[in-house]
Amino acid sequence: MPDNNNRGKGLSEDLEAYLDLLDSESGNRRKVSRDFSNLNETLSREKTSDVRFIDIEDEETIKRPPQRRVQNNTNSGQRVNSVRPNGNTTNRKPAPPRYKENGKFVDTEERKKQSSNPVLRWFYNLPKKRQRLVKILSVFLVFAIILGTALGIFINNKFNMMGDPEQYTDVIYEEEQFSDIDGDINASNFKDALKNWATTGNDQKMSSKNVVNVLLIGADSRQGTNTGNTDVMMLVSLNKKTKQIKLVSFMRDSYLYIEGKNNSYCAKLNAAFSMGGPETLLNTIENNYKIEIDDFVMVNFESFKAIIEAMGGITVDVQKYEANYANNRYKLSMPYGDGVTLDGEEALAFCRIRGCDADGDVSRTRRQRQVINAMINRVTNASVSDLNNYLNALLPYVYTGFKKSEILSLGMKAITNGWAFYDRSELQIPTNDTCQSGSMGTWIWVVDYQLAAQILQNELYGTSNITLEDGRTTLIDIYNGTTGSG
């Protein structure tokens, strides 16, 4: 068992040697007074089994100074690693920097807590974690104020551009008077008769400030190009006076005179687009039916599918023979029945099929009007977020002659006056009693355009300026080689 007195004596000698060595190395001998006898007595009274002795011969241990703590980013508030002499590390937050004021050190943290500003005093007395949370929330609040102010300015500027909202309230105007257009045609052959009618009375085509006419075009072409024919040609006519919307389908196989940009000749209506784009198609309908159309909106088949998909599909009535034909022709699985939901691909096929119908284009235009009605119903019942999604899907694919300011104005008027809730009706032009089948190297509809135009004018405007005499010679009579009286 070790002798505590000897250990105390050894420790005294070691300490004295250690102090002498340090003093000799520094070159400055210090006078150190130690009461080693008291130390020996203390060690003899206590257990010193856990006392660690320094080996005087281990000069490297004696000479090596204790490692200093290394602190980085003192003012950053981040924790740094402190190194102890024994090699261990510990995470400690560095003390805040100390500053002198009037020759005395000042505790900056304490000074902040005693700030004269009540808000700062409240903030600096919070725990550090809560101070950090307050800073984050303050940044978000600043951004919210900036964005909210910018949004308010933006909306205010837009409304200033639109002017007084009362200007979007529908005003009912007095109807204009138009000179009569004589429906009697003098021509020796069918094509000359068609040209005669298409170029007669075009300065007296009917129009009204109370009626908005927009031509919807569905083209088998890429957006903005004039290639391909048009499968869908539908007039959406809104009458603010009667609060009615008419959906008018034009038969694509109607044979008529077309004035193109570079040439003019007789052909089917759906060829007008390829002869000069949507403007030529619009002018052709105006010239042959003696009405004025405000402008057009065109979509191609691919964009049509995307719009239907964005709407989540449409609900229409599908007959069994229609579904069977579409499924066989386009390799689909279209359902049938009352109120079935069609996706974009199925809705497009539903609009295009006609080989399954005995009346050809008649039933196809009926299906097209069904789809347009279903789309209007979907928009009418949509939420604001749904409408935004519809517009995001629609606008990239739309090609129109309307200016942006005109679209904005029409949109405001539609919202202000509830156009979407107007009564809707459908019409096919030419009607069954104003046309017959025929052939001009291909199957066509031979149309009595004078009578068909008069019917369309009455539907849109409630009146017509086309005069038709009893016993007149019609375009159908000329095609058949007969006269009205014969």
Disulfide bonds with the S-S distance in Angstrom:
none
